[in-house]
Amino acid sequence: MKDTYTYQIGKNLYINLTNRCSNRCTFCVREGKETYEGYALWLQGGEPQVKQVIAEIGDPKRYGEIVFCGFGEPTYRLEALLEICRYIHANGGKTRLNTNGHGSAIAGMDIACALKGQLDAINVSLNAPDAVAYAALCRPRIENAFEELVAFARACKREGLNCWFSVVDCIGEEAIEGCRKIAKEAGIPLRIREMIE
């Protein structure tokens, strides 16, 4: 089966830049699955080149949004992501990043300023009300993962980026309420999304 670099769901086009991830979330759709919505998102032939992704995008205006979201954390490929964003915006498209919020930790520097003007929206997966619950649910591979994601979201807000936290509904109402408090303290909206089976 051919590697999938881009895939369409509804009016949006999704970009599968990498399979690398700093988490191993217990609820993640990639756990034990070869495909998602019929698309093979495990990259057998390596990560795509920017020109390959751009060729598959074509005219960005055909889509409601072009979303960086696949079987991995897109910010592992920050430079590629930014180059693709520049192409999309130059050709009238809109961009969104779905992220676990570890981009700055991965890069070893604050990346929020680099994202400014490149992303129209950023969805930061919170999914837990504290570091202990986050470690159990998301099984991060980096230190201080929970604190890093909250700091990243705050930095995005400080840069004027359109960002929000999201949580999956499977974590329970008590945990969701704890996440609401974190979001309120940070001044960042919270969205609850349905867990993908």
Protein Blocks (a to p, Z undefined) as FASTA:
>chain_A
ZZdfbdcehjbccddfbfcdfbdcfklmkgopabeehiafbdfkbpadfklmmmmnmpmk
lpmbdcddddbdfklmmmlmmmmmmmmmmnopacddddehlmmmmnopafklmmgokagb
dcddfkpabfklmmmmnopabehklmmmmmmmmmmmmnopacdddddfklojklmmmmmm
mmmmnopacddddddZZ
